[in-house]
Amino acid sequence: MNGARSRLRTEVAIVGGGLVGCSTALHLARRRVPCVLLEAERCGAHASGVNYGGVRQQGRALAELPLAGRARRIWGRLERLVGGDGEFRATGHLRLARDEAEAAALEGWIREAARYGVHGELLSREALRARFPWLGEGFAAGSFSADDGQANPRLVAPLFARAARSEGATILEGRTVVAIERAPPGFVLRAEPELELEARVLVNAAGAWGTRIARLLGEELPSEPIAPNMLVSEPLPFRIEPNLGMAGPGIYLRQVPDGSVIFGGGRGTVDLERRRCRPSFATSLATIGEACRVVPELARASIIRTWAGIEGRTPDDLPIIGPSPRMAGLFHAFGFSGHGFMLAPAVGAVLAELILDGHSATSLAGLEPARFAPGSAAAA
Ligand SMILES: Cc1cc2nc3c(=O)[nH]c(=O)nc-3n(C[C@H](O)[C@H](O)[C@H](O)COP(=O)(O)OP(=O)(O)OC[C@H]3O[C@@H](n4cnc5c(N)ncnc54)[C@H](O)[C@@H]3O)c2cc1C
């Protein structure tokens, strides 16, 4: 590689300054491990900074619950960890069933999740109406998880980046990793503009670009880019306390204390090469229609902004987290499939344990990269 470039050496290199990369840098730095994070743009510029802001365990796949439980505990002490609460509030999360089949699915999930210590309360049609009078007609049942909530995504990744820096991590923004070579026992990364970084351990936290970073080292881990479509309304009187979602596919919606209603559903378009995405007008119209059926009062408000964000989605809708099945020193954490904002504070903690201790008490069963290794069931 080019000798004229500035050359750095560290213990752990992290590619990607979303919440996953920043959380990893923070947890490593707290254990006094030298690490350098390379971010192509600004920390939190992509999914981590523009997402919906939902912080929920309810409805998560069971394989994610050990990680989600740990993440929820970290969300509750964010102020102490990163010097700000990221506007996290435990407002509760309400999941709505449109028919009896969805109601049965809610009930089944509550039963299963209880084994992981996650509590949900099943609400009848009548209980829903009494407790949330602003809801539209036609919901067969709901489930309420009091422990869940919401936060402001604009704030959280920069808070983690700042805390990581103050603990001693090196965070370099505006550095795009363009090549990686295996240089046993570690790796050499080349980033633009002009940097070479030597590291013993490499963490791929490149979000929707994670598959591409893995491919630079000859590793095939599948994810496709998607662009969840988001909208925000002008302020309405504050009434909607919980974060809302559907039992099946559909919209998600929350109201922030200034009265604006943030909601999303469906997809926009994405160009991974140019690192850009766009909301879709047709998707936005359909989402507005559905949101007004869920909260009829929303029909009185104008929409003031629409946007989308770039996310990586895996074939089984579960993130890829853990050691590479074939290359010592390489760890992946990407493909969060719409769940990574909630999980990321714990993902960094678990990665730091795997890197430094070789194990973590938090189970990653069902999430590890090895499930996509050639010959395994998920790879077929
Ligand atoms: C619109 C939207 C709504 C969502 N809503 C929720 C929600 O309510 N709750 C929830 O839990 N999750 C939600 N998600 C998912 C969540 O935002 C993501 O799973 C999470 O932010 C992923 O974090 P990350 O750090 O892996 O990725 P990112 O935040 O995308 O960060 C990856 C970073 O890697 C950088 N990078 C990529 N390639 C390179 C390279 N070659 N060199 C250097 N840097 C590179 C990128 O610039 C980027 O900043 C949503 C996502 C979107 C898009």
The ligand as an SDF file (V2000), in Angstrom:
LIG
                    3D

 53 58  0  0  0  0  0  0  0  0999 V2000
  -35.9350    5.4310    8.6380 C   0  0  0  0  0  0  0  0  0  0  0  0
  -35.4800    4.3850    9.6080 C   0  0  0  0  0  0  0  0  0  0  0  0
  -36.2490    4.1130   10.7480 C   0  0  0  0  0  0  0  0  0  0  0  0
  -35.7970    3.1950   11.6890 C   0  0  0  0  0  0  0  0  0  0  0  0
  -36.4700    3.0700   12.8620 N   0  0  0  0  0  0  0  0  0  0  0  0
  -35.9220    2.3310   13.8790 C   0  0  0  0  0  0  0  0  0  0  0  0
  -36.5340    2.2940   15.1500 C   0  0  0  0  0  0  0  0  0  0  0  0
  -37.5410    2.9420   15.4000 O   0  0  0  0  0  0  0  0  0  0  0  0
  -35.9650    1.5290   16.1250 N   0  0  0  0  0  0  0  0  0  0  0  0
  -34.8470    0.7920   15.8900 C   0  0  0  0  0  0  0  0  0  0  0  0
  -34.3790    0.0970   16.7900 O   0  0  0  0  0  0  0  0  0  0  0  0
  -34.2210    0.8350   14.6850 N   0  0  0  0  0  0  0  0  0  0  0  0
  -34.7400    1.5890   13.6900 C   0  0  0  0  0  0  0  0  0  0  0  0
  -34.1240    1.6480   12.4830 N   0  0  0  0  0  0  0  0  0  0  0  0
  -32.9120    0.8740   12.2700 C   0  0  0  0  0  0  0  0  0  0  0  0
  -31.7100    1.5670   12.9130 C   0  0  0  0  0  0  0  0  0  0  0  0
  -31.6970    2.9410   12.6320 O   0  0  0  0  0  0  0  0  0  0  0  0
  -30.4500    0.9060   12.3890 C   0  0  0  0  0  0  0  0  0  0  0  0
  -30.5520   -0.5070   12.5160 O   0  0  0  0  0  0  0  0  0  0  0  0
  -29.2090    1.3440   13.1730 C   0  0  0  0  0  0  0  0  0  0  0  0
  -29.1410    2.7390   13.2360 O   0  0  0  0  0  0  0  0  0  0  0  0
  -27.9830    0.7620   12.4970 C   0  0  0  0  0  0  0  0  0  0  0  0
  -26.8520    1.3550   13.0850 O   0  0  0  0  0  0  0  0  0  0  0  0
  -25.4400    1.1200   12.4210 P   0  0  0  0  0  0  0  0  0  0  0  0
  -24.4560    1.8150   13.2450 O   0  0  0  0  0  0  0  0  0  0  0  0
  -25.2940   -0.3420   12.1670 O   0  0  0  0  0  0  0  0  0  0  0  0
  -25.6050    1.7440   10.9460 O   0  0  0  0  0  0  0  0  0  0  0  0
  -25.5220    3.2560   10.4190 P   0  0  0  0  0  0  0  0  0  0  0  0
  -26.1440    4.2090   11.3550 O   0  0  0  0  0  0  0  0  0  0  0  0
  -26.0240    3.2220    9.0120 O   0  0  0  0  0  0  0  0  0  0  0  0
  -23.9760    3.5310   10.4380 O   0  0  0  0  0  0  0  0  0  0  0  0
  -23.0970    2.9080    9.5450 C   0  0  0  0  0  0  0  0  0  0  0  0
  -22.0490    3.9330    9.1890 C   0  0  0  0  0  0  0  0  0  0  0  0
  -21.0250    3.3110    8.4450 O   0  0  0  0  0  0  0  0  0  0  0  0
  -20.4950    4.2900    7.5920 C   0  0  0  0  0  0  0  0  0  0  0  0
  -19.7660    3.6210    6.5220 N   0  0  0  0  0  0  0  0  0  0  0  0
  -20.2570    2.8030    5.5630 C   0  0  0  0  0  0  0  0  0  0  0  0
  -19.2850    2.4050    4.7310 N   0  0  0  0  0  0  0  0  0  0  0  0
  -18.1410    2.9660    5.1820 C   0  0  0  0  0  0  0  0  0  0  0  0
  -16.7920    2.9390    4.7420 C   0  0  0  0  0  0  0  0  0  0  0  0
  -16.4220    2.2370    3.6460 N   0  0  0  0  0  0  0  0  0  0  0  0
  -15.8600    3.6490    5.4130 N   0  0  0  0  0  0  0  0  0  0  0  0
  -16.2100    4.3600    6.5300 C   0  0  0  0  0  0  0  0  0  0  0  0
  -17.4910    4.4250    6.9910 N   0  0  0  0  0  0  0  0  0  0  0  0
  -18.4350    3.7450    6.3180 C   0  0  0  0  0  0  0  0  0  0  0  0
  -21.7240    5.0380    7.0970 C   0  0  0  0  0  0  0  0  0  0  0  0
  -21.3720    6.3240    6.6090 O   0  0  0  0  0  0  0  0  0  0  0  0
  -22.5940    5.0670    8.3280 C   0  0  0  0  0  0  0  0  0  0  0  0
  -22.5080    6.2900    9.0350 O   0  0  0  0  0  0  0  0  0  0  0  0
  -34.5830    2.5020   11.4670 C   0  0  0  0  0  0  0  0  0  0  0  0
  -33.8280    2.7380   10.3060 C   0  0  0  0  0  0  0  0  0  0  0  0
  -34.2680    3.6800    9.4030 C   0  0  0  0  0  0  0  0  0  0  0  0
  -33.4220    3.9600    8.1870 C   0  0  0  0  0  0  0  0  0  0  0  0
  1  2  1  0
  2  3  1  0
  2 52  2  0
  3  4  2  0
  4  5  1  0
  4 50  1  0
  5  6  2  0
  6  7  1  0
  6 13  1  0
  7  8  2  0
  7  9  1  0
  9 10  1  0
 10 11  2  0
 10 12  1  0
 12 13  2  0
 13 14  1  0
 14 15  1  0
 14 50  1  0
 15 16  1  0
 16 17  1  0
 16 18  1  0
 18 19  1  0
 18 20  1  0
 20 21  1  0
 20 22  1  0
 22 23  1  0
 23 24  1  0
 24 25  2  0
 24 26  1  0
 24 27  1  0
 27 28  1  0
 28 29  2  0
 28 30  1  0
 28 31  1  0
 31 32  1  0
 32 33  1  0
 33 34  1  0
 33 48  1  0
 34 35  1  0
 35 36  1  0
 35 46  1  0
 36 37  1  0
 36 45  1  0
 37 38  2  0
 38 39  1  0
 39 40  1  0
 39 45  2  0
 40 41  1  0
 40 42  2  0
 42 43  1  0
 43 44  2  0
 44 45  1  0
 46 47  1  0
 46 48  1  0
 48 49  1  0
 50 51  2  0
 51 52  1  0
 52 53  1  0
M  END
$$$$
